[in-house]
Amino acid sequence: MTEDMLAQKLGIHRVSVSRYLSGARDMPFSVFIDMCDALHVSIEDIIMKAKNI
């Protein structure tokens, strides 16, 4: 999925998505939840993967 497609699903600007994903801007938790849903990824999976880094 492109940043444009993700931004469209989230209803936010592509630049915001890019900044969130690059770490240039903190992502609000509500956007994180919506992004997980849009990408069909569970929050639990992301947390578990982050713990293994």
PDBQT receptor file of N, H, CA, C and O in Angstrom, charges set to zero:
ATOM      1  N   MET A   1       0.847  -1.171   0.000  1.00  0.00    +0.000 N 
ATOM      2  CA  MET A   1       0.000   0.000   0.000  1.00  0.00    +0.000 C 
ATOM      3  C   MET A   1       0.895   1.236   0.000  1.00  0.00    +0.000 C 
ATOM      4  O   MET A   1       1.862   1.308   0.758  1.00  0.00    +0.000 OA
ATOM      5  N   THR A   2       0.576   2.187  -0.833  1.00  0.00    +0.000 N 
ATOM      6  H   THR A   2      -0.209   2.128  -1.449  1.00  0.00    +0.000 HD
ATOM      7  CA  THR A   2       1.359   3.418  -0.892  1.00  0.00    +0.000 C 
ATOM      8  C   THR A   2       0.948   4.364   0.235  1.00  0.00    +0.000 C 
ATOM      9  O   THR A   2      -0.105   4.193   0.850  1.00  0.00    +0.000 OA
ATOM     10  N   GLU A   3       1.778   5.350   0.493  1.00  0.00    +0.000 N 
ATOM     11  H   GLU A   3       2.633   5.490  -0.007  1.00  0.00    +0.000 HD
ATOM     12  CA  GLU A   3       1.433   6.359   1.487  1.00  0.00    +0.000 C 
ATOM     13  C   GLU A   3       0.176   7.103   1.061  1.00  0.00    +0.000 C 
ATOM     14  O   GLU A   3      -0.654   7.447   1.902  1.00  0.00    +0.000 OA
ATOM     15  N   ASP A   4       0.028   7.352  -0.229  1.00  0.00    +0.000 N 
ATOM     16  H   ASP A   4       0.702   7.072  -0.912  1.00  0.00    +0.000 HD
ATOM     17  CA  ASP A   4      -1.178   8.023  -0.731  1.00  0.00    +0.000 C 
ATOM     18  C   ASP A   4      -2.423   7.205  -0.417  1.00  0.00    +0.000 C 
ATOM     19  O   ASP A   4      -3.426   7.744   0.051  1.00  0.00    +0.000 OA
ATOM     20  N   MET A   5      -2.356   5.911  -0.674  1.00  0.00    +0.000 N 
ATOM     21  H   MET A   5      -1.541   5.473  -1.054  1.00  0.00    +0.000 HD
ATOM     22  CA  MET A   5      -3.505   5.032  -0.417  1.00  0.00    +0.000 C 
ATOM     23  C   MET A   5      -3.827   4.990   1.069  1.00  0.00    +0.000 C 
ATOM     24  O   MET A   5      -4.993   5.051   1.460  1.00  0.00    +0.000 OA
ATOM     25  N   LEU A   6      -2.786   4.885   1.901  1.00  0.00    +0.000 N 
ATOM     26  H   LEU A   6      -1.839   4.835   1.584  1.00  0.00    +0.000 HD
ATOM     27  CA  LEU A   6      -2.990   4.841   3.346  1.00  0.00    +0.000 C 
ATOM     28  C   LEU A   6      -3.584   6.159   3.839  1.00  0.00    +0.000 C 
ATOM     29  O   LEU A   6      -4.512   6.159   4.648  1.00  0.00    +0.000 OA
ATOM     30  N   ALA A   7      -3.063   7.262   3.361  1.00  0.00    +0.000 N 
ATOM     31  H   ALA A   7      -2.309   7.262   2.703  1.00  0.00    +0.000 HD
ATOM     32  CA  ALA A   7      -3.589   8.575   3.754  1.00  0.00    +0.000 C 
ATOM     33  C   ALA A   7      -5.055   8.701   3.393  1.00  0.00    +0.000 C 
ATOM     34  O   ALA A   7      -5.852   9.229   4.169  1.00  0.00    +0.000 OA
ATOM     35  N   GLN A   8      -5.410   8.215   2.212  1.00  0.00    +0.000 N 
ATOM     36  H   GLN A   8      -4.763   7.786   1.582  1.00  0.00    +0.000 HD
ATOM     37  CA  GLN A   8      -6.799   8.273   1.779  1.00  0.00    +0.000 C 
ATOM     38  C   GLN A   8      -7.694   7.443   2.702  1.00  0.00    +0.000 C 
ATOM     39  O   GLN A   8      -8.789   7.874   3.062  1.00  0.00    +0.000 OA
ATOM     40  N   LYS A   9      -7.223   6.252   3.083  1.00  0.00    +0.000 N 
ATOM     41  H   LYS A   9      -6.334   5.902   2.791  1.00  0.00    +0.000 HD
ATOM     42  CA  LYS A   9      -8.010   5.407   3.990  1.00  0.00    +0.000 C 
ATOM     43  C   LYS A   9      -8.161   6.042   5.364  1.00  0.00    +0.000 C 
ATOM     44  O   LYS A   9      -9.194   5.890   6.016  1.00  0.00    +0.000 OA
ATOM     45  N   LEU A  10      -7.125   6.755   5.800  1.00  0.00    +0.000 N 
ATOM     46  H   LEU A  10      -6.286   6.878   5.270  1.00  0.00    +0.000 HD
ATOM     47  CA  LEU A  10      -7.147   7.373   7.127  1.00  0.00    +0.000 C 
ATOM     48  C   LEU A  10      -7.836   8.732   7.125  1.00  0.00    +0.000 C 
ATOM     49  O   LEU A  10      -8.204   9.248   8.181  1.00  0.00    +0.000 OA
ATOM     50  N   GLY A  11      -8.011   9.312   5.936  1.00  0.00    +0.000 N 
ATOM     51  H   GLY A  11      -7.712   8.893   5.078  1.00  0.00    +0.000 HD
ATOM     52  CA  GLY A  11      -8.621  10.632   5.840  1.00  0.00    +0.000 C 
ATOM     53  C   GLY A  11      -7.697  11.746   6.282  1.00  0.00    +0.000 C 
ATOM     54  O   GLY A  11      -8.147  12.777   6.783  1.00  0.00    +0.000 OA
ATOM     55  N   ILE A  12      -6.376  11.532   6.091  1.00  0.00    +0.000 N 
ATOM     56  H   ILE A  12      -6.010  10.695   5.684  1.00  0.00    +0.000 HD
ATOM     57  CA  ILE A  12      -5.391  12.555   6.437  1.00  0.00    +0.000 C 
ATOM     58  C   ILE A  12      -4.480  12.797   5.231  1.00  0.00    +0.000 C 
ATOM     59  O   ILE A  12      -4.522  12.049   4.254  1.00  0.00    +0.000 OA
ATOM     60  N   HIS A  13      -3.677  13.820   5.304  1.00  0.00    +0.000 N 
ATOM     61  H   HIS A  13      -3.642  14.427   6.098  1.00  0.00    +0.000 HD
ATOM     62  CA  HIS A  13      -2.795  14.177   4.195  1.00  0.00    +0.000 C 
ATOM     63  C   HIS A  13      -1.622  13.203   4.096  1.00  0.00    +0.000 C 
ATOM     64  O   HIS A  13      -1.140  12.704   5.112  1.00  0.00    +0.000 OA
ATOM     65  N   ARG A  14      -1.166  12.934   2.880  1.00  0.00    +0.000 N 
ATOM     66  H   ARG A  14      -1.558  13.340   2.054  1.00  0.00    +0.000 HD
ATOM     67  CA  ARG A  14      -0.059  12.021   2.649  1.00  0.00    +0.000 C 
ATOM     68  C   ARG A  14       1.210  12.482   3.363  1.00  0.00    +0.000 C 
ATOM     69  O   ARG A  14       1.979  11.653   3.848  1.00  0.00    +0.000 OA
ATOM     70  N   VAL A  15       1.434  13.776   3.432  1.00  0.00    +0.000 N 
ATOM     71  H   VAL A  15       0.809  14.450   3.038  1.00  0.00    +0.000 HD
ATOM     72  CA  VAL A  15       2.627  14.291   4.106  1.00  0.00    +0.000 C 
ATOM     73  C   VAL A  15       2.609  13.908   5.587  1.00  0.00    +0.000 C 
ATOM     74  O   VAL A  15       3.647  13.583   6.163  1.00  0.00    +0.000 OA
ATOM     75  N   SER A  16       1.429  13.949   6.195  1.00  0.00    +0.000 N 
ATOM     76  H   SER A  16       0.586  14.213   5.727  1.00  0.00    +0.000 HD
ATOM     77  CA  SER A  16       1.322  13.538   7.606  1.00  0.00    +0.000 C 
ATOM     78  C   SER A  16       1.687  12.075   7.760  1.00  0.00    +0.000 C 
ATOM     79  O   SER A  16       2.424  11.710   8.676  1.00  0.00    +0.000 OA
ATOM     80  N   VAL A  17       1.173  11.225   6.863  1.00  0.00    +0.000 N 
ATOM     81  H   VAL A  17       0.574  11.521   6.119  1.00  0.00    +0.000 HD
ATOM     82  CA  VAL A  17       1.510   9.795   6.914  1.00  0.00    +0.000 C 
ATOM     83  C   VAL A  17       3.017   9.613   6.788  1.00  0.00    +0.000 C 
ATOM     84  O   VAL A  17       3.618   8.848   7.542  1.00  0.00    +0.000 OA
ATOM     85  N   SER A  18       3.619  10.304   5.850  1.00  0.00    +0.000 N 
ATOM     86  H   SER A  18       3.130  10.925   5.238  1.00  0.00    +0.000 HD
ATOM     87  CA  SER A  18       5.063  10.198   5.640  1.00  0.00    +0.000 C 
ATOM     88  C   SER A  18       5.837  10.614   6.887  1.00  0.00    +0.000 C 
ATOM     89  O   SER A  18       6.803   9.955   7.273  1.00  0.00    +0.000 OA
ATOM     90  N   ARG A  19       5.418  11.694   7.505  1.00  0.00    +0.000 N 
ATOM     91  H   ARG A  19       4.634  12.230   7.191  1.00  0.00    +0.000 HD
ATOM     92  CA  ARG A  19       6.100  12.177   8.719  1.00  0.00    +0.000 C 
ATOM     93  C   ARG A  19       5.927  11.212   9.885  1.00  0.00    +0.000 C 
ATOM     94  O   ARG A  19       6.858  11.002  10.663  1.00  0.00    +0.000 OA
ATOM     95  N   TYR A  20       4.736  10.623  10.011  1.00  0.00    +0.000 N 
ATOM     96  H   TYR A  20       3.979  10.793   9.379  1.00  0.00    +0.000 HD
ATOM     97  CA  TYR A  20       4.521   9.632  11.067  1.00  0.00    +0.000 C 
ATOM     98  C   TYR A  20       5.414   8.418  10.852  1.00  0.00    +0.000 C 
ATOM     99  O   TYR A  20       6.065   7.944  11.783  1.00  0.00    +0.000 OA
ATOM    100  N   LEU A  21       5.441   7.919   9.623  1.00  0.00    +0.000 N 
ATOM    101  H   LEU A  21       4.911   8.304   8.867  1.00  0.00    +0.000 HD
ATOM    102  CA  LEU A  21       6.194   6.693   9.343  1.00  0.00    +0.000 C 
ATOM    103  C   LEU A  21       7.697   6.894   9.423  1.00  0.00    +0.000 C 
ATOM    104  O   LEU A  21       8.431   5.961   9.749  1.00  0.00    +0.000 OA
ATOM    105  N   SER A  22       8.158   8.095   9.130  1.00  0.00    +0.000 N 
ATOM    106  H   SER A  22       7.561   8.852   8.865  1.00  0.00    +0.000 HD
ATOM    107  CA  SER A  22       9.596   8.362   9.186  1.00  0.00    +0.000 C 
ATOM    108  C   SER A  22      10.060   8.716  10.595  1.00  0.00    +0.000 C 
ATOM    109  O   SER A  22      11.259   8.745  10.870  1.00  0.00    +0.000 OA
ATOM    110  N   GLY A  23       9.106   8.983  11.485  1.00  0.00    +0.000 N 
ATOM    111  H   GLY A  23       8.132   8.959  11.262  1.00  0.00    +0.000 HD
ATOM    112  CA  GLY A  23       9.465   9.372  12.850  1.00  0.00    +0.000 C 
ATOM    113  C   GLY A  23       9.705  10.859  13.002  1.00  0.00    +0.000 C 
ATOM    114  O   GLY A  23      10.104  11.320  14.072  1.00  0.00    +0.000 OA
ATOM    115  N   ALA A  24       9.467  11.619  11.936  1.00  0.00    +0.000 N 
ATOM    116  H   ALA A  24       9.143  11.245  11.067  1.00  0.00    +0.000 HD
ATOM    117  CA  ALA A  24       9.662  13.065  11.994  1.00  0.00    +0.000 C 
ATOM    118  C   ALA A  24       8.576  13.744  12.823  1.00  0.00    +0.000 C 
ATOM    119  O   ALA A  24       8.737  14.881  13.264  1.00  0.00    +0.000 OA
ATOM    120  N   ARG A  25       7.480  13.041  13.026  1.00  0.00    +0.000 N 
ATOM    121  H   ARG A  25       7.349  12.117  12.668  1.00  0.00    +0.000 HD
ATOM    122  CA  ARG A  25       6.357  13.585  13.796  1.00  0.00    +0.000 C 
ATOM    123  C   ARG A  25       5.762  12.460  14.636  1.00  0.00    +0.000 C 
ATOM    124  O   ARG A  25       5.623  11.329  14.169  1.00  0.00    +0.000 OA
ATOM    125  N   ASP A  26       5.412  12.785  15.883  1.00  0.00    +0.000 N 
ATOM    126  H   ASP A  26       5.525  13.703  16.262  1.00  0.00    +0.000 HD
ATOM    127  CA  ASP A  26       4.771  11.790  16.745  1.00  0.00    +0.000 C 
ATOM    128  C   ASP A  26       3.378  11.461  16.217  1.00  0.00    +0.000 C 
ATOM    129  O   ASP A  26       2.619  12.350  15.831  1.00  0.00    +0.000 OA
ATOM    130  N   MET A  27       3.058  10.174  16.209  1.00  0.00    +0.000 N 
ATOM    131  H   MET A  27       3.675   9.452  16.523  1.00  0.00    +0.000 HD
ATOM    132  CA  MET A  27       1.762   9.723  15.727  1.00  0.00    +0.000 C 
ATOM    133  C   MET A  27       0.780   9.655  16.897  1.00  0.00    +0.000 C 
ATOM    134  O   MET A  27       1.045   8.976  17.890  1.00  0.00    +0.000 OA
ATOM    135  N   PRO A  28      -0.348  10.353  16.786  1.00  0.00    +0.000 N 
ATOM    136  CA  PRO A  28      -1.364  10.220  17.829  1.00  0.00    +0.000 C 
ATOM    137  C   PRO A  28      -1.836   8.766  17.918  1.00  0.00    +0.000 C 
ATOM    138  O   PRO A  28      -1.906   8.062  16.910  1.00  0.00    +0.000 OA
ATOM    139  N   PHE A  29      -2.155   8.333  19.129  1.00  0.00    +0.000 N 
ATOM    140  H   PHE A  29      -2.098   8.904  19.947  1.00  0.00    +0.000 HD
ATOM    141  CA  PHE A  29      -2.566   6.942  19.316  1.00  0.00    +0.000 C 
ATOM    142  C   PHE A  29      -3.798   6.618  18.483  1.00  0.00    +0.000 C 
ATOM    143  O   PHE A  29      -3.922   5.505  17.971  1.00  0.00    +0.000 OA
ATOM    144  N   SER A  30      -4.698   7.563  18.342  1.00  0.00    +0.000 N 
ATOM    145  H   SER A  30      -4.597   8.467  18.757  1.00  0.00    +0.000 HD
ATOM    146  CA  SER A  30      -5.903   7.318  17.539  1.00  0.00    +0.000 C 
ATOM    147  C   SER A  30      -5.550   7.049  16.073  1.00  0.00    +0.000 C 
ATOM    148  O   SER A  30      -6.199   6.230  15.422  1.00  0.00    +0.000 OA
ATOM    149  N   VAL A  31      -4.538   7.725  15.558  1.00  0.00    +0.000 N 
ATOM    150  H   VAL A  31      -4.012   8.390  16.087  1.00  0.00    +0.000 HD
ATOM    151  CA  VAL A  31      -4.088   7.480  14.184  1.00  0.00    +0.000 C 
ATOM    152  C   VAL A  31      -3.423   6.110  14.102  1.00  0.00    +0.000 C 
ATOM    153  O   VAL A  31      -3.603   5.386  13.122  1.00  0.00    +0.000 OA
ATOM    154  N   PHE A  32      -2.654   5.752  15.135  1.00  0.00    +0.000 N 
ATOM    155  H   PHE A  32      -2.508   6.340  15.931  1.00  0.00    +0.000 HD
ATOM    156  CA  PHE A  32      -2.022   4.435  15.177  1.00  0.00    +0.000 C 
ATOM    157  C   PHE A  32      -3.071   3.325  15.103  1.00  0.00    +0.000 C 
ATOM    158  O   PHE A  32      -2.911   2.360  14.357  1.00  0.00    +0.000 OA
ATOM    159  N   ILE A  33      -4.129   3.469  15.873  1.00  0.00    +0.000 N 
ATOM    160  H   ILE A  33      -4.259   4.253  16.480  1.00  0.00    +0.000 HD
ATOM    161  CA  ILE A  33      -5.206   2.475  15.862  1.00  0.00    +0.000 C 
ATOM    162  C   ILE A  33      -5.843   2.395  14.478  1.00  0.00    +0.000 C 
ATOM    163  O   ILE A  33      -6.056   1.305  13.947  1.00  0.00    +0.000 OA
ATOM    164  N   ASP A  34      -6.143   3.550  13.901  1.00  0.00    +0.000 N 
ATOM    165  H   ASP A  34      -5.970   4.435  14.332  1.00  0.00    +0.000 HD
ATOM    166  CA  ASP A  34      -6.747   3.574  12.565  1.00  0.00    +0.000 C 
ATOM    167  C   ASP A  34      -5.809   2.992  11.518  1.00  0.00    +0.000 C 
ATOM    168  O   ASP A  34      -6.253   2.313  10.593  1.00  0.00    +0.000 OA
ATOM    169  N   MET A  35      -4.502   3.257  11.661  1.00  0.00    +0.000 N 
ATOM    170  H   MET A  35      -4.141   3.809  12.413  1.00  0.00    +0.000 HD
ATOM    171  CA  MET A  35      -3.525   2.739  10.705  1.00  0.00    +0.000 C 
ATOM    172  C   MET A  35      -3.441   1.218  10.805  1.00  0.00    +0.000 C 
ATOM    173  O   MET A  35      -3.389   0.530   9.786  1.00  0.00    +0.000 OA
ATOM    174  N   CYS A  36      -3.429   0.701  12.010  1.00  0.00    +0.000 N 
ATOM    175  H   CYS A  36      -3.471   1.260  12.838  1.00  0.00    +0.000 HD
ATOM    176  CA  CYS A  36      -3.418  -0.755  12.187  1.00  0.00    +0.000 C 
ATOM    177  C   CYS A  36      -4.631  -1.381  11.509  1.00  0.00    +0.000 C 
ATOM    178  O   CYS A  36      -4.521  -2.398  10.824  1.00  0.00    +0.000 OA
ATOM    179  N   ASP A  37      -5.781  -0.761  11.708  1.00  0.00    +0.000 N 
ATOM    180  H   ASP A  37      -5.871   0.065  12.264  1.00  0.00    +0.000 HD
ATOM    181  CA  ASP A  37      -7.007  -1.268  11.100  1.00  0.00    +0.000 C 
ATOM    182  C   ASP A  37      -6.919  -1.213   9.577  1.00  0.00    +0.000 C 
ATOM    183  O   ASP A  37      -7.289  -2.176   8.906  1.00  0.00    +0.000 OA
ATOM    184  N   ALA A  38      -6.439  -0.112   9.029  1.00  0.00    +0.000 N 
ATOM    185  H   ALA A  38      -6.138   0.670   9.574  1.00  0.00    +0.000 HD
ATOM    186  CA  ALA A  38      -6.328   0.055   7.577  1.00  0.00    +0.000 C 
ATOM    187  C   ALA A  38      -5.357  -0.951   6.967  1.00  0.00    +0.000 C 
ATOM    188  O   ALA A  38      -5.535  -1.390   5.831  1.00  0.00    +0.000 OA
ATOM    189  N   LEU A  39      -4.332  -1.310   7.731  1.00  0.00    +0.000 N 
ATOM    190  H   LEU A  39      -4.188  -0.953   8.654  1.00  0.00    +0.000 HD
ATOM    191  CA  LEU A  39      -3.313  -2.250   7.233  1.00  0.00    +0.000 C 
ATOM    192  C   LEU A  39      -3.627  -3.696   7.613  1.00  0.00    +0.000 C 
ATOM    193  O   LEU A  39      -2.873  -4.607   7.271  1.00  0.00    +0.000 OA
ATOM    194  N   HIS A  40      -4.738  -3.907   8.319  1.00  0.00    +0.000 N 
ATOM    195  H   HIS A  40      -5.350  -3.167   8.597  1.00  0.00    +0.000 HD
ATOM    196  CA  HIS A  40      -5.149  -5.250   8.757  1.00  0.00    +0.000 C 
ATOM    197  C   HIS A  40      -4.058  -5.921   9.601  1.00  0.00    +0.000 C 
ATOM    198  O   HIS A  40      -3.721  -7.091   9.419  1.00  0.00    +0.000 OA
ATOM    199  N   VAL A  41      -3.522  -5.122  10.531  1.00  0.00    +0.000 N 
ATOM    200  H   VAL A  41      -3.795  -4.171  10.679  1.00  0.00    +0.000 HD
ATOM    201  CA  VAL A  41      -2.483  -5.590  11.448  1.00  0.00    +0.000 C 
ATOM    202  C   VAL A  41      -2.986  -5.330  12.865  1.00  0.00    +0.000 C 
ATOM    203  O   VAL A  41      -3.519  -4.259  13.155  1.00  0.00    +0.000 OA
ATOM    204  N   SER A  42      -2.816  -6.309  13.739  1.00  0.00    +0.000 N 
ATOM    205  H   SER A  42      -2.383  -7.179  13.504  1.00  0.00    +0.000 HD
ATOM    206  CA  SER A  42      -3.273  -6.096  15.111  1.00  0.00    +0.000 C 
ATOM    207  C   SER A  42      -2.233  -5.297  15.901  1.00  0.00    +0.000 C 
ATOM    208  O   SER A  42      -1.029  -5.395  15.669  1.00  0.00    +0.000 OA
ATOM    209  N   ILE A  43      -2.738  -4.520  16.824  1.00  0.00    +0.000 N 
ATOM    210  H   ILE A  43      -3.717  -4.440  17.013  1.00  0.00    +0.000 HD
ATOM    211  CA  ILE A  43      -1.854  -3.745  17.697  1.00  0.00    +0.000 C 
ATOM    212  C   ILE A  43      -0.950  -4.690  18.474  1.00  0.00    +0.000 C 
ATOM    213  O   ILE A  43       0.224  -4.395  18.696  1.00  0.00    +0.000 OA
ATOM    214  N   GLU A  44      -1.499  -5.821  18.883  1.00  0.00    +0.000 N 
ATOM    215  H   GLU A  44      -2.453  -6.061  18.702  1.00  0.00    +0.000 HD
ATOM    216  CA  GLU A  44      -0.728  -6.799  19.646  1.00  0.00    +0.000 C 
ATOM    217  C   GLU A  44       0.468  -7.310  18.842  1.00  0.00    +0.000 C 
ATOM    218  O   GLU A  44       1.562  -7.463  19.386  1.00  0.00    +0.000 OA
ATOM    219  N   ASP A  45       0.265  -7.571  17.555  1.00  0.00    +0.000 N 
ATOM    220  H   ASP A  45      -0.623  -7.446  17.112  1.00  0.00    +0.000 HD
ATOM    221  CA  ASP A  45       1.370  -8.037  16.704  1.00  0.00    +0.000 C 
ATOM    222  C   ASP A  45       2.494  -7.004  16.637  1.00  0.00    +0.000 C 
ATOM    223  O   ASP A  45       3.672  -7.354  16.701  1.00  0.00    +0.000 OA
ATOM    224  N   ILE A  46       2.128  -5.753  16.511  1.00  0.00    +0.000 N 
ATOM    225  H   ILE A  46       1.171  -5.468  16.459  1.00  0.00    +0.000 HD
ATOM    226  CA  ILE A  46       3.143  -4.701  16.437  1.00  0.00    +0.000 C 
ATOM    227  C   ILE A  46       3.898  -4.596  17.750  1.00  0.00    +0.000 C 
ATOM    228  O   ILE A  46       5.121  -4.450  17.755  1.00  0.00    +0.000 OA
ATOM    229  N   ILE A  47       3.187  -4.668  18.855  1.00  0.00    +0.000 N 
ATOM    230  H   ILE A  47       2.194  -4.786  18.852  1.00  0.00    +0.000 HD
ATOM    231  CA  ILE A  47       3.846  -4.581  20.160  1.00  0.00    +0.000 C 
ATOM    232  C   ILE A  47       4.791  -5.758  20.365  1.00  0.00    +0.000 C 
ATOM    233  O   ILE A  47       5.910  -5.583  20.848  1.00  0.00    +0.000 OA
ATOM    234  N   MET A  48       4.345  -6.946  20.001  1.00  0.00    +0.000 N 
ATOM    235  H   MET A  48       3.436  -7.087  19.609  1.00  0.00    +0.000 HD
ATOM    236  CA  MET A  48       5.202  -8.134  20.156  1.00  0.00    +0.000 C 
ATOM    237  C   MET A  48       6.454  -8.025  19.280  1.00  0.00    +0.000 C 
ATOM    238  O   MET A  48       7.545  -8.382  19.724  1.00  0.00    +0.000 OA
ATOM    239  N   LYS A  49       6.315  -7.545  18.065  1.00  0.00    +0.000 N 
ATOM    240  H   LYS A  49       5.428  -7.255  17.705  1.00  0.00    +0.000 HD
ATOM    241  CA  LYS A  49       7.468  -7.379  17.186  1.00  0.00    +0.000 C 
ATOM    242  C   LYS A  49       8.414  -6.320  17.736  1.00  0.00    +0.000 C 
ATOM    243  O   LYS A  49       9.633  -6.473  17.658  1.00  0.00    +0.000 OA
ATOM    244  N   ALA A  50       7.854  -5.240  18.296  1.00  0.00    +0.000 N 
ATOM    245  H   ALA A  50       6.864  -5.116  18.359  1.00  0.00    +0.000 HD
ATOM    246  CA  ALA A  50       8.674  -4.179  18.858  1.00  0.00    +0.000 C 
ATOM    247  C   ALA A  50       9.458  -4.670  20.074  1.00  0.00    +0.000 C 
ATOM    248  O   ALA A  50      10.572  -4.204  20.314  1.00  0.00    +0.000 OA
ATOM    249  N   LYS A  51       8.902  -5.588  20.832  1.00  0.00    +0.000 N 
ATOM    250  H   LYS A  51       7.997  -5.966  20.637  1.00  0.00    +0.000 HD
ATOM    251  CA  LYS A  51       9.588  -6.123  22.003  1.00  0.00    +0.000 C 
ATOM    252  C   LYS A  51      10.779  -6.980  21.602  1.00  0.00    +0.000 C 
ATOM    253  O   LYS A  51      11.723  -7.133  22.377  1.00  0.00    +0.000 OA
ATOM    254  N   ASN A  52      10.740  -7.542  20.394  1.00  0.00    +0.000 N 
ATOM    255  H   ASN A  52       9.973  -7.418  19.765  1.00  0.00    +0.000 HD
ATOM    256  CA  ASN A  52      11.828  -8.407  19.914  1.00  0.00    +0.000 C 
ATOM    257  C   ASN A  52      12.939  -7.649  19.211  1.00  0.00    +0.000 C 
ATOM    258  O   ASN A  52      13.933  -8.252  18.805  1.00  0.00    +0.000 OA
ATOM    259  N   ILE A  53      12.795  -6.357  19.059  1.00  0.00    +0.000 N 
ATOM    260  H   ILE A  53      11.988  -5.867  19.389  1.00  0.00    +0.000 HD
ATOM    261  CA  ILE A  53      13.832  -5.563  18.363  1.00  0.00    +0.000 C 
ATOM    262  C   ILE A  53      15.021  -5.347  19.247  1.00  0.00    +0.000 C 
ATOM    263  O   ILE A  53      15.988  -4.705  18.835  1.00  0.00    +0.000 OA
TER     264      ILE A  53
